Amino acid sequence: MKIINKTKQTVLANNAILANTAFKRLKGLLGRKSILPGEALILKPANSIHTMFMRFSIDLIFLDKKNVVVKIIHSMIPFRFTALYLSSSQVIELPSGVAKSCLTAAGDQIVFE
C-alpha cells in the first residue's frame, strides 16, 4: 500500500503494511533491526503506541477517522510510550526523519492507495 500526504503532495511510503488484528498490532515492528526507507506500518485501530524492545527510532503520525493528521512524533526512541490521543483512530510508523522531510504537519490530509 502507498501512503501519500495529499496536502503536501509527498509520498510517505511506497510499501506500507496494515496491522489491523490484535496479534499484528502487538507484534508491530518488534524483532526487526530497522524499518527501511519507503516502508511503513499502519496500526489500526490505535490511539497510542510504545517502542518497548525496539532497536531503532521511528516517526509516528496519528490520524483521525477522516485520515487527518492529529499528532506527529518525530524520532521516538526505543523504550518509550506515547500519550493517549483520543481523536486518533490509527497510527503510521515510519523510518525516523520521514515525517519531517515530507513536511507533514497536523491538519494534513493523508490518503492510502
Biopython code that builds the backbone (N, CA, C, O; Angstrom):
import numpy as np
from Bio.PDB.StructureBuilder import StructureBuilder

atoms = [
    (1, "MET", "N", (0.839, -1.168, 0.000)),
    (1, "MET", "CA", (0.000, 0.000, 0.000)),
    (1, "MET", "C", (0.891, 1.241, 0.000)),
    (1, "MET", "O", (1.968, 1.231, 0.597)),
    (2, "LYS", "N", (0.458, 2.285, -0.652)),
    (2, "LYS", "CA", (1.185, 3.547, -0.734)),
    (2, "LYS", "C", (0.501, 4.567, 0.184)),
    (2, "LYS", "O", (-0.727, 4.616, 0.260)),
    (3, "ILE", "N", (1.307, 5.382, 0.882)),
    (3, "ILE", "CA", (0.780, 6.427, 1.753)),
    (3, "ILE", "C", (1.228, 7.776, 1.202)),
    (3, "ILE", "O", (2.419, 8.008, 0.994)),
    (4, "ILE", "N", (0.256, 8.669, 0.966)),
    (4, "ILE", "CA", (0.539, 9.975, 0.378)),
    (4, "ILE", "C", (-0.005, 11.079, 1.273)),
    (4, "ILE", "O", (-1.134, 11.005, 1.757)),
    (5, "ASN", "N", (0.810, 12.097, 1.484)),
    (5, "ASN", "CA", (0.334, 13.310, 2.137)),
    (5, "ASN", "C", (-0.287, 14.155, 1.028)),
    (5, "ASN", "O", (0.422, 14.820, 0.273)),
    (6, "LYS", "N", (-1.604, 14.124, 0.937)),
    (6, "LYS", "CA", (-2.318, 14.829, -0.129)),
    (6, "LYS", "C", (-2.146, 16.344, -0.018)),
    (6, "LYS", "O", (-2.074, 17.041, -1.030)),
    (7, "THR", "N", (-2.083, 16.842, 1.194)),
    (7, "THR", "CA", (-1.938, 18.284, 1.409)),
    (7, "THR", "C", (-0.616, 18.796, 0.847)),
    (7, "THR", "O", (-0.575, 19.842, 0.199)),
    (8, "LYS", "N", (0.456, 18.064, 1.093)),
    (8, "LYS", "CA", (1.794, 18.488, 0.668)),
    (8, "LYS", "C", (2.220, 17.843, -0.642)),
    (8, "LYS", "O", (3.265, 18.190, -1.193)),
    (9, "GLN", "N", (1.413, 16.897, -1.153)),
    (9, "GLN", "CA", (1.741, 16.172, -2.381)),
    (9, "GLN", "C", (3.094, 15.474, -2.276)),
    (9, "GLN", "O", (3.935, 15.579, -3.168)),
    (10, "THR", "N", (3.287, 14.749, -1.151)),
    (10, "THR", "CA", (4.509, 13.986, -0.940)),
    (10, "THR", "C", (4.160, 12.534, -0.613)),
    (10, "THR", "O", (3.100, 12.250, -0.055)),
    (11, "VAL", "N", (5.051, 11.634, -0.963)),
    (11, "VAL", "CA", (4.870, 10.215, -0.671)),
    (11, "VAL", "C", (5.583, 9.900, 0.643)),
    (11, "VAL", "O", (6.787, 10.118, 0.781)),
    (12, "LEU", "N", (4.820, 9.385, 1.601)),
    (12, "LEU", "CA", (5.388, 8.997, 2.889)),
    (12, "LEU", "C", (5.952, 7.581, 2.844)),
    (12, "LEU", "O", (6.969, 7.293, 3.474)),
    (13, "ALA", "N", (5.288, 6.698, 2.097)),
    (13, "ALA", "CA", (5.749, 5.308, 1.995)),
    (13, "ALA", "C", (5.201, 4.676, 0.726)),
    (13, "ALA", "O", (4.073, 4.952, 0.318)),
    (14, "ASN", "N", (6.004, 3.833, 0.112)),
    (14, "ASN", "CA", (5.583, 3.064, -1.063)),
    (14, "ASN", "C", (5.187, 1.640, -0.696)),
    (14, "ASN", "O", (4.495, 0.964, -1.457)),
    (15, "ASN", "N", (5.632, 1.188, 0.477)),
    (15, "ASN", "CA", (5.395, -0.187, 0.888)),
    (15, "ASN", "C", (4.886, -0.204, 2.329)),
    (15, "ASN", "O", (5.647, -0.472, 3.259)),
    (16, "ALA", "N", (3.604, 0.082, 2.505)),
    (16, "ALA", "CA", (3.006, 0.114, 3.836)),
    (16, "ALA", "C", (2.219, -1.162, 4.085)),
    (16, "ALA", "O", (1.549, -1.685, 3.194)),
    (17, "ILE", "N", (2.315, -1.643, 5.300)),
    (17, "ILE", "CA", (1.605, -2.849, 5.710)),
    (17, "ILE", "C", (0.593, -2.472, 6.777)),
    (17, "ILE", "O", (0.901, -1.703, 7.687)),
    (18, "LEU", "N", (-0.614, -3.011, 6.668)),
    (18, "LEU", "CA", (-1.679, -2.741, 7.624)),
    (18, "LEU", "C", (-1.670, -3.794, 8.723)),
    (18, "LEU", "O", (-1.751, -4.993, 8.455)),
    (19, "ALA", "N", (-1.572, -3.329, 9.958)),
    (19, "ALA", "CA", (-1.670, -4.209, 11.127)),
    (19, "ALA", "C", (-3.023, -3.924, 11.769)),
    (19, "ALA", "O", (-3.156, -2.995, 12.566)),
    (20, "ASN", "N", (-4.022, -4.727, 11.418)),
    (20, "ASN", "CA", (-5.390, -4.458, 11.869)),
    (20, "ASN", "C", (-5.991, -5.597, 12.692)),
    (20, "ASN", "O", (-7.208, -5.672, 12.862)),
    (21, "THR", "N", (-5.132, -6.483, 13.201)),
    (21, "THR", "CA", (-5.582, -7.505, 14.139)),
    (21, "THR", "C", (-4.796, -7.326, 15.434)),
    (21, "THR", "O", (-3.737, -6.699, 15.444)),
    (22, "ALA", "N", (-5.314, -7.873, 16.512)),
    (22, "ALA", "CA", (-4.639, -7.733, 17.807)),
    (22, "ALA", "C", (-3.206, -8.274, 17.744)),
    (22, "ALA", "O", (-2.286, -7.641, 18.263)),
    (23, "PHE", "N", (-3.010, -9.425, 17.120)),
    (23, "PHE", "CA", (-1.674, -10.007, 17.036)),
    (23, "PHE", "C", (-0.733, -9.141, 16.203)),
    (23, "PHE", "O", (0.398, -8.887, 16.615)),
    (24, "LYS", "N", (-1.189, -8.686, 15.037)),
    (24, "LYS", "CA", (-0.336, -7.863, 14.174)),
    (24, "LYS", "C", (0.029, -6.545, 14.852)),
    (24, "LYS", "O", (1.163, -6.082, 14.734)),
    (25, "ARG", "N", (-0.931, -5.933, 15.568)),
    (25, "ARG", "CA", (-0.642, -4.681, 16.285)),
    (25, "ARG", "C", (0.331, -4.927, 17.430)),
    (25, "ARG", "O", (1.220, -4.113, 17.679)),
    (26, "LEU", "N", (0.162, -6.067, 18.139)),
    (26, "LEU", "CA", (1.050, -6.398, 19.244)),
    (26, "LEU", "C", (2.474, -6.619, 18.754)),
    (26, "LEU", "O", (3.424, -6.145, 19.378)),
    (27, "LYS", "N", (2.632, -7.325, 17.656)),
    (27, "LYS", "CA", (3.957, -7.594, 17.101)),
    (27, "LYS", "C", (4.573, -6.328, 16.513)),
    (27, "LYS", "O", (5.749, -6.048, 16.745)),
    (28, "GLY", "N", (3.791, -5.563, 15.757)),
    (28, "GLY", "CA", (4.291, -4.324, 15.173)),
    (28, "GLY", "C", (5.635, -4.490, 14.495)),
    (28, "GLY", "O", (5.800, -5.350, 13.629)),
    (29, "LEU", "N", (6.594, -3.669, 14.886)),
    (29, "LEU", "CA", (7.944, -3.726, 14.317)),
    (29, "LEU", "C", (8.926, -4.495, 15.207)),
    (29, "LEU", "O", (10.130, -4.494, 14.949)),
    (30, "LEU", "N", (8.411, -5.150, 16.253)),
    (30, "LEU", "CA", (9.278, -5.898, 17.159)),
    (30, "LEU", "C", (10.021, -7.002, 16.410)),
    (30, "LEU", "O", (9.460, -7.665, 15.537)),
    (31, "GLY", "N", (11.275, -7.182, 16.762)),
    (31, "GLY", "CA", (12.091, -8.219, 16.147)),
    (31, "GLY", "C", (12.838, -7.756, 14.909)),
    (31, "GLY", "O", (13.714, -8.460, 14.408)),
    (32, "ARG", "N", (12.497, -6.585, 14.420)),
    (32, "ARG", "CA", (13.204, -6.071, 13.235)),
    (32, "ARG", "C", (14.404, -5.244, 13.672)),
    (32, "ARG", "O", (14.405, -4.643, 14.746)),
    (33, "LYS", "N", (15.417, -5.222, 12.829)),
    (33, "LYS", "CA", (16.614, -4.426, 13.110)),
    (33, "LYS", "C", (16.458, -2.990, 12.630)),
    (33, "LYS", "O", (17.161, -2.092, 13.092)),
    (34, "SER", "N", (15.521, -2.779, 11.689)),
    (34, "SER", "CA", (15.285, -1.429, 11.167)),
    (34, "SER", "C", (13.983, -1.430, 10.377)),
    (34, "SER", "O", (13.379, -2.473, 10.124)),
    (35, "ILE", "N", (13.582, -0.243, 10.003)),
    (35, "ILE", "CA", (12.495, -0.072, 9.036)),
    (35, "ILE", "C", (13.126, 0.658, 7.857)),
    (35, "ILE", "O", (13.708, 1.730, 8.027)),
    (36, "LEU", "N", (13.017, 0.096, 6.691)),
    (36, "LEU", "CA", (13.721, 0.607, 5.518)),
    (36, "LEU", "C", (13.041, 1.826, 4.926)),
    (36, "LEU", "O", (11.836, 2.005, 5.100)),
    (37, "PRO", "N", (13.791, 2.669, 4.228)),
    (37, "PRO", "CA", (13.184, 3.803, 3.525)),
    (37, "PRO", "C", (12.078, 3.301, 2.596)),
    (37, "PRO", "O", (12.252, 2.312, 1.884)),
    (38, "GLY", "N", (10.958, 3.983, 2.613)),
    (38, "GLY", "CA", (9.825, 3.603, 1.781)),
    (38, "GLY", "C", (8.847, 2.664, 2.463)),
    (38, "GLY", "O", (7.747, 2.438, 1.957)),
    (39, "GLU", "N", (9.240, 2.106, 3.624)),
    (39, "GLU", "CA", (8.362, 1.205, 4.359)),
    (39, "GLU", "C", (7.566, 1.963, 5.416)),
    (39, "GLU", "O", (7.962, 3.043, 5.856)),
    (40, "ALA", "N", (6.433, 1.377, 5.818)),
    (40, "ALA", "CA", (5.623, 1.912, 6.908)),
    (40, "ALA", "C", (4.762, 0.800, 7.465)),
    (40, "ALA", "O", (4.488, -0.198, 6.798)),
    (41, "LEU", "N", (4.342, 0.994, 8.700)),
    (41, "LEU", "CA", (3.389, 0.095, 9.335)),
    (41, "LEU", "C", (2.222, 0.946, 9.808)),
    (41, "LEU", "O", (2.413, 1.964, 10.473)),
    (42, "ILE", "N", (1.005, 0.520, 9.460)),
    (42, "ILE", "CA", (-0.206, 1.228, 9.867)),
    (42, "ILE", "C", (-0.878, 0.401, 10.949)),
    (42, "ILE", "O", (-1.288, -0.733, 10.699)),
    (43, "LEU", "N", (-0.995, 0.953, 12.143)),
    (43, "LEU", "CA", (-1.656, 0.283, 13.250)),
    (43, "LEU", "C", (-3.082, 0.803, 13.340)),
    (43, "LEU", "O", (-3.308, 1.990, 13.575)),
    (44, "LYS", "N", (-4.046, -0.100, 13.150)),
    (44, "LYS", "CA", (-5.442, 0.336, 13.133)),
    (44, "LYS", "C", (-6.306, -0.716, 13.792)),
    (44, "LYS", "O", (-6.284, -1.865, 13.350)),
    (45, "PRO", "N", (-7.066, -0.391, 14.824)),
    (45, "PRO", "CA", (-7.181, 0.915, 15.467)),
    (45, "PRO", "C", (-6.012, 1.137, 16.432)),
    (45, "PRO", "O", (-5.419, 0.181, 16.931)),
    (46, "ALA", "N", (-5.696, 2.382, 16.683)),
    (46, "ALA", "CA", (-4.652, 2.744, 17.643)),
    (46, "ALA", "C", (-4.738, 4.229, 17.971)),
    (46, "ALA", "O", (-4.935, 5.065, 17.090)),
    (47, "ASN", "N", (-4.587, 4.540, 19.256)),
    (47, "ASN", "CA", (-4.526, 5.947, 19.658)),
    (47, "ASN", "C", (-3.354, 6.208, 20.604)),
    (47, "ASN", "O", (-3.232, 7.294, 21.169)),
    (48, "SER", "N", (-2.495, 5.202, 20.769)),
    (48, "SER", "CA", (-1.217, 5.351, 21.467)),
    (48, "SER", "C", (-0.364, 4.145, 21.075)),
    (48, "SER", "O", (-0.883, 3.129, 20.614)),
    (49, "ILE", "N", (0.936, 4.270, 21.261)),
    (49, "ILE", "CA", (1.827, 3.146, 20.962)),
    (49, "ILE", "C", (2.990, 3.155, 21.953)),
    (49, "ILE", "O", (3.162, 4.094, 22.730)),
    (50, "HIS", "N", (3.769, 2.104, 21.903)),
    (50, "HIS", "CA", (5.011, 2.035, 22.678)),
    (50, "HIS", "C", (6.121, 1.548, 21.759)),
    (50, "HIS", "O", (5.873, 0.966, 20.703)),
    (51, "THR", "N", (7.342, 1.800, 22.186)),
    (51, "THR", "CA", (8.502, 1.310, 21.439)),
    (51, "THR", "C", (9.349, 0.388, 22.327)),
    (51, "THR", "O", (10.569, 0.315, 22.179)),
    (52, "MET", "N", (8.690, -0.300, 23.236)),
    (52, "MET", "CA", (9.395, -1.230, 24.122)),
    (52, "MET", "C", (10.055, -2.333, 23.293)),
    (52, "MET", "O", (9.434, -2.912, 22.402)),
    (53, "PHE", "N", (11.300, -2.608, 23.597)),
    (53, "PHE", "CA", (12.088, -3.683, 22.995)),
    (53, "PHE", "C", (12.406, -3.458, 21.515)),
    (53, "PHE", "O", (12.885, -4.374, 20.846)),
    (54, "MET", "N", (12.148, -2.261, 20.997)),
    (54, "MET", "CA", (12.546, -1.961, 19.619)),
    (54, "MET", "C", (14.023, -1.588, 19.609)),
    (54, "MET", "O", (14.607, -1.275, 20.646)),
    (55, "ARG", "N", (14.610, -1.627, 18.425)),
    (55, "ARG", "CA", (16.051, -1.385, 18.290)),
    (55, "ARG", "C", (16.374, -0.078, 17.575)),
    (55, "ARG", "O", (17.545, 0.229, 17.353)),
    (56, "PHE", "N", (15.349, 0.700, 17.211)),
    (56, "PHE", "CA", (15.583, 1.891, 16.392)),
    (56, "PHE", "C", (14.480, 2.916, 16.641)),
    (56, "PHE", "O", (13.405, 2.584, 17.140)),
    (57, "SER", "N", (14.768, 4.170, 16.283)),
    (57, "SER", "CA", (13.794, 5.256, 16.411)),
    (57, "SER", "C", (12.848, 5.248, 15.218)),
    (57, "SER", "O", (13.198, 4.781, 14.134)),
    (58, "ILE", "N", (11.641, 5.772, 15.434)),
    (58, "ILE", "CA", (10.641, 5.862, 14.366)),
    (58, "ILE", "C", (9.892, 7.181, 14.453)),
    (58, "ILE", "O", (9.824, 7.807, 15.511)),
    (59, "ASP", "N", (9.330, 7.593, 13.322)),
    (59, "ASP", "CA", (8.381, 8.710, 13.287)),
    (59, "ASP", "C", (6.982, 8.133, 13.429)),
    (59, "ASP", "O", (6.702, 7.045, 12.927)),
    (60, "LEU", "N", (6.113, 8.854, 14.105)),
    (60, "LEU", "CA", (4.726, 8.439, 14.309)),
    (60, "LEU", "C", (3.785, 9.516, 13.803)),
    (60, "LEU", "O", (3.959, 10.697, 14.106)),
    (61, "ILE", "N", (2.792, 9.108, 13.033)),
    (61, "ILE", "CA", (1.763, 10.032, 12.565)),
    (61, "ILE", "C", (0.416, 9.476, 13.017)),
    (61, "ILE", "O", (-0.008, 8.411, 12.567)),
    (62, "PHE", "N", (-0.249, 10.200, 13.903)),
    (62, "PHE", "CA", (-1.559, 9.817, 14.403)),
    (62, "PHE", "C", (-2.636, 10.453, 13.533)),
    (62, "PHE", "O", (-2.611, 11.656, 13.274)),
    (63, "LEU", "N", (-3.582, 9.630, 13.083)),
    (63, "LEU", "CA", (-4.646, 10.097, 12.195)),
    (63, "LEU", "C", (-6.008, 9.911, 12.842)),
    (63, "LEU", "O", (-6.221, 8.977, 13.615)),
    (64, "ASP", "N", (-6.941, 10.823, 12.512)),
    (64, "ASP", "CA", (-8.321, 10.653, 12.960)),
    (64, "ASP", "C", (-9.080, 9.764, 11.978)),
    (64, "ASP", "O", (-8.484, 9.206, 11.057)),
    (65, "LYS", "N", (-10.381, 9.631, 12.169)),
    (65, "LYS", "CA", (-11.188, 8.744, 11.321)),
    (65, "LYS", "C", (-11.281, 9.216, 9.875)),
    (65, "LYS", "O", (-11.623, 8.431, 8.990)),
    (66, "LYS", "N", (-10.980, 10.490, 9.624)),
    (66, "LYS", "CA", (-11.013, 11.029, 8.261)),
    (66, "LYS", "C", (-9.622, 11.099, 7.649)),
    (66, "LYS", "O", (-9.425, 11.736, 6.615)),
    (67, "ASN", "N", (-8.657, 10.445, 8.288)),
    (67, "ASN", "CA", (-7.257, 10.411, 7.834)),
    (67, "ASN", "C", (-6.587, 11.783, 7.841)),
    (67, "ASN", "O", (-5.747, 12.081, 6.991)),
    (68, "VAL", "N", (-6.967, 12.605, 8.804)),
    (68, "VAL", "CA", (-6.331, 13.903, 9.009)),
    (68, "VAL", "C", (-5.336, 13.757, 10.164)),
    (68, "VAL", "O", (-5.645, 13.152, 11.191)),
    (69, "VAL", "N", (-4.141, 14.317, 9.979)),
    (69, "VAL", "CA", (-3.086, 14.224, 10.989)),
    (69, "VAL", "C", (-3.507, 14.997, 12.239)),
    (69, "VAL", "O", (-3.829, 16.183, 12.169)),
    (70, "VAL", "N", (-3.499, 14.302, 13.393)),
    (70, "VAL", "CA", (-3.809, 14.954, 14.659)),
    (70, "VAL", "C", (-2.565, 15.177, 15.512)),
    (70, "VAL", "O", (-2.535, 16.079, 16.349)),
    (71, "LYS", "N", (-1.530, 14.350, 15.297)),
    (71, "LYS", "CA", (-0.294, 14.490, 16.071)),
    (71, "LYS", "C", (0.842, 13.813, 15.340)),
    (71, "LYS", "O", (0.653, 12.772, 14.711)),
    (72, "ILE", "N", (2.024, 14.402, 15.420)),
    (72, "ILE", "CA", (3.244, 13.798, 14.868)),
    (72, "ILE", "C", (4.282, 13.736, 15.983)),
    (72, "ILE", "O", (4.469, 14.694, 16.732)),
    (73, "ILE", "N", (4.937, 12.615, 16.075)),
    (73, "ILE", "CA", (6.073, 12.477, 16.989)),
    (73, "ILE", "C", (7.272, 12.107, 16.130)),
    (73, "ILE", "O", (7.278, 11.076, 15.456)),
    (74, "HIS", "N", (8.280, 12.957, 16.164)),
    (74, "HIS", "CA", (9.483, 12.756, 15.362)),
    (74, "HIS", "C", (10.521, 11.954, 16.149)),
    (74, "HIS", "O", (10.783, 12.237, 17.318)),
    (75, "SER", "N", (11.095, 10.968, 15.503)),
    (75, "SER", "CA", (12.239, 10.216, 16.034)),
    (75, "SER", "C", (12.026, 9.714, 17.466)),
    (75, "SER", "O", (12.848, 9.956, 18.349)),
    (76, "MET", "N", (10.920, 9.020, 17.677)),
    (76, "MET", "CA", (10.672, 8.439, 19.005)),
    (76, "MET", "C", (11.645, 7.295, 19.226)),
    (76, "MET", "O", (11.738, 6.371, 18.418)),
    (77, "ILE", "N", (12.365, 7.373, 20.331)),
    (77, "ILE", "CA", (13.403, 6.386, 20.615)),
    (77, "ILE", "C", (12.806, 5.136, 21.273)),
    (77, "ILE", "O", (11.684, 5.170, 21.777)),
    (78, "PRO", "N", (13.563, 4.038, 21.265)),
    (78, "PRO", "CA", (13.081, 2.801, 21.899)),
    (78, "PRO", "C", (12.802, 2.970, 23.399)),
    (78, "PRO", "O", (13.354, 3.848, 24.062)),
    (79, "PHE", "N", (11.931, 2.102, 23.898)),
    (79, "PHE", "CA", (11.560, 2.015, 25.305)),
    (79, "PHE", "C", (10.804, 3.249, 25.809)),
    (79, "PHE", "O", (11.046, 3.734, 26.915)),
    (80, "ARG", "N", (9.893, 3.739, 24.983)),
    (80, "ARG", "CA", (9.057, 4.887, 25.347)),
    (80, "ARG", "C", (7.595, 4.567, 25.070)),
    (80, "ARG", "O", (7.279, 3.647, 24.315)),
    (81, "PHE", "N", (6.704, 5.343, 25.695)),
    (81, "PHE", "CA", (5.264, 5.269, 25.473)),
    (81, "PHE", "C", (4.783, 6.630, 25.013)),
    (81, "PHE", "O", (5.285, 7.653, 25.479)),
    (82, "THR", "N", (3.814, 6.658, 24.101)),
    (82, "THR", "CA", (3.205, 7.929, 23.728)),
    (82, "THR", "C", (2.060, 8.232, 24.681)),
    (82, "THR", "O", (1.616, 7.371, 25.441)),
    (83, "ALA", "N", (1.598, 9.455, 24.624)),
    (83, "ALA", "CA", (0.367, 9.817, 25.315)),
    (83, "ALA", "C", (-0.794, 9.146, 24.592)),
    (83, "ALA", "O", (-0.620, 8.568, 23.519)),
    (84, "LEU", "N", (-1.953, 9.226, 25.177)),
    (84, "LEU", "CA", (-3.177, 8.717, 24.568)),
    (84, "LEU", "C", (-3.817, 9.873, 23.803)),
    (84, "LEU", "O", (-4.146, 10.903, 24.391)),
    (85, "TYR", "N", (-3.993, 9.703, 22.493)),
    (85, "TYR", "CA", (-4.614, 10.735, 21.654)),
    (85, "TYR", "C", (-6.012, 10.248, 21.302)),
    (85, "TYR", "O", (-6.189, 9.458, 20.374)),
    (86, "LEU", "N", (-6.998, 10.723, 22.043)),
    (86, "LEU", "CA", (-8.365, 10.224, 21.924)),
    (86, "LEU", "C", (-8.974, 10.421, 20.543)),
    (86, "LEU", "O", (-9.835, 9.641, 20.136)),
    (87, "SER", "N", (-8.547, 11.437, 19.823)),
    (87, "SER", "CA", (-9.104, 11.678, 18.484)),
    (87, "SER", "C", (-8.433, 10.823, 17.408)),
    (87, "SER", "O", (-8.847, 10.850, 16.249)),
    (88, "SER", "N", (-7.406, 10.070, 17.782)),
    (88, "SER", "CA", (-6.692, 9.226, 16.818)),
    (88, "SER", "C", (-7.390, 7.878, 16.658)),
    (88, "SER", "O", (-7.835, 7.268, 17.630)),
    (89, "SER", "N", (-7.473, 7.434, 15.410)),
    (89, "SER", "CA", (-8.040, 6.105, 15.153)),
    (89, "SER", "C", (-6.997, 5.145, 14.582)),
    (89, "SER", "O", (-7.217, 3.935, 14.531)),
    (90, "GLN", "N", (-5.861, 5.696, 14.153)),
    (90, "GLN", "CA", (-4.787, 4.867, 13.615)),
    (90, "GLN", "C", (-3.461, 5.605, 13.697)),
    (90, "GLN", "O", (-3.417, 6.829, 13.822)),
    (91, "VAL", "N", (-2.381, 4.836, 13.623)),
    (91, "VAL", "CA", (-1.034, 5.400, 13.705)),
    (91, "VAL", "C", (-0.196, 4.834, 12.567)),
    (91, "VAL", "O", (-0.229, 3.636, 12.286)),
    (92, "ILE", "N", (0.550, 5.711, 11.922)),
    (92, "ILE", "CA", (1.506, 5.287, 10.899)),
    (92, "ILE", "C", (2.900, 5.344, 11.524)),
    (92, "ILE", "O", (3.308, 6.372, 12.063)),
    (93, "GLU", "N", (3.622, 4.229, 11.445)),
    (93, "GLU", "CA", (5.004, 4.171, 11.903)),
    (93, "GLU", "C", (5.912, 4.201, 10.683)),
    (93, "GLU", "O", (5.765, 3.398, 9.762)),
    (94, "LEU", "N", (6.857, 5.144, 10.693)),
    (94, "LEU", "CA", (7.741, 5.388, 9.554)),
    (94, "LEU", "C", (9.200, 5.431, 10.010)),
    (94, "LEU", "O", (9.470, 5.605, 11.198)),
    (95, "PRO", "N", (10.139, 5.276, 9.078)),
    (95, "PRO", "CA", (11.536, 5.485, 9.443)),
    (95, "PRO", "C", (11.743, 6.890, 10.005)),
    (95, "PRO", "O", (11.106, 7.847, 9.563)),
    (96, "SER", "N", (12.615, 6.999, 10.958)),
    (96, "SER", "CA", (12.906, 8.285, 11.573)),
    (96, "SER", "C", (13.338, 9.310, 10.526)),
    (96, "SER", "O", (14.206, 9.036, 9.697)),
    (97, "GLY", "N", (12.724, 10.490, 10.572)),
    (97, "GLY", "CA", (13.071, 11.572, 9.665)),
    (97, "GLY", "C", (12.131, 11.743, 8.490)),
    (97, "GLY", "O", (12.160, 12.786, 7.836)),
    (98, "VAL", "N", (11.298, 10.755, 8.200)),
    (98, "VAL", "CA", (10.417, 10.829, 7.028)),
    (98, "VAL", "C", (9.354, 11.905, 7.179)),
    (98, "VAL", "O", (9.120, 12.671, 6.244)),
    (99, "ALA", "N", (8.708, 11.981, 8.332)),
    (99, "ALA", "CA", (7.638, 12.973, 8.522)),
    (99, "ALA", "C", (8.171, 14.396, 8.327)),
    (99, "ALA", "O", (7.516, 15.235, 7.709)),
    (100, "LYS", "N", (9.354, 14.652, 8.857)),
    (100, "LYS", "CA", (9.948, 15.985, 8.728)),
    (100, "LYS", "C", (10.372, 16.268, 7.293)),
    (100, "LYS", "O", (10.142, 17.364, 6.782)),
    (101, "SER", "N", (10.989, 15.290, 6.642)),
    (101, "SER", "CA", (11.461, 15.505, 5.275)),
    (101, "SER", "C", (10.301, 15.702, 4.294)),
    (101, "SER", "O", (10.458, 16.353, 3.262)),
    (102, "CYS", "N", (9.142, 15.137, 4.623)),
    (102, "CYS", "CA", (7.950, 15.302, 3.772)),
    (102, "CYS", "C", (7.098, 16.487, 4.202)),
    (102, "CYS", "O", (6.028, 16.727, 3.642)),
    (103, "LEU", "N", (7.580, 17.233, 5.204)),
    (103, "LEU", "CA", (6.908, 18.437, 5.720)),
    (103, "LEU", "C", (5.508, 18.163, 6.259)),
    (103, "LEU", "O", (4.653, 19.049, 6.249)),
    (104, "THR", "N", (5.271, 16.948, 6.724)),
    (104, "THR", "CA", (3.959, 16.574, 7.263)),
    (104, "THR", "C", (3.693, 17.325, 8.564)),
    (104, "THR", "O", (4.571, 17.440, 9.420)),
    (105, "ALA", "N", (2.466, 17.835, 8.700)),
    (105, "ALA", "CA", (2.081, 18.634, 9.860)),
    (105, "ALA", "C", (0.654, 18.304, 10.283)),
    (105, "ALA", "O", (-0.119, 17.735, 9.512)),
    (106, "ALA", "N", (0.321, 18.664, 11.505)),
    (106, "ALA", "CA", (-1.055, 18.479, 11.987)),
    (106, "ALA", "C", (-2.013, 19.185, 11.039)),
    (106, "ALA", "O", (-1.755, 20.306, 10.600)),
    (107, "GLY", "N", (-3.117, 18.522, 10.727)),
    (107, "GLY", "CA", (-4.116, 19.070, 9.813)),
    (107, "GLY", "C", (-3.966, 18.591, 8.390)),
    (107, "GLY", "O", (-4.878, 18.783, 7.586)),
    (108, "ASP", "N", (-2.845, 17.970, 8.044)),
    (108, "ASP", "CA", (-2.652, 17.456, 6.682)),
    (108, "ASP", "C", (-3.578, 16.274, 6.427)),
    (108, "ASP", "O", (-3.889, 15.510, 7.341)),
    (109, "GLN", "N", (-4.013, 16.129, 5.185)),
    (109, "GLN", "CA", (-4.846, 15.008, 4.762)),
    (109, "GLN", "C", (-3.957, 13.913, 4.200)),
    (109, "GLN", "O", (-3.122, 14.161, 3.329)),
    (110, "ILE", "N", (-4.141, 12.705, 4.701)),
    (110, "ILE", "CA", (-3.371, 11.535, 4.257)),
    (110, "ILE", "C", (-4.280, 10.621, 3.458)),
    (110, "ILE", "O", (-5.437, 10.413, 3.825)),
    (111, "VAL", "N", (-3.759, 10.069, 2.356)),
    (111, "VAL", "CA", (-4.523, 9.110, 1.567)),
    (111, "VAL", "C", (-3.726, 7.825, 1.411)),
    (111, "VAL", "O", (-2.495, 7.830, 1.415)),
    (112, "PHE", "N", (-4.462, 6.718, 1.271)),
    (112, "PHE", "CA", (-3.866, 5.394, 1.106)),
    (112, "PHE", "C", (-4.269, 4.862, -0.260)),
    (112, "PHE", "O", (-5.445, 4.916, -0.620)),
    (113, "GLU", "N", (-3.320, 4.353, -1.019)),
    (113, "GLU", "CA", (-3.608, 3.776, -2.345)),
    (113, "GLU", "C", (-3.118, 2.344, -2.398)),
    (113, "GLU", "O", (-3.264, 1.679, -3.423)),
]
sb = StructureBuilder()
sb.init_structure("model")
sb.init_model(0)
sb.init_chain("A")
sb.init_seg("    ")
for serial, (resi, resn, name, xyz) in enumerate(atoms, 1):
    if name == "N":
        sb.init_residue(resn, " ", resi, " ")
    sb.init_atom(name, np.array(xyz, "f"), 0.0, 1.0, " ", f" {name:<3s}", serial, name[0])
structure = sb.get_structure()
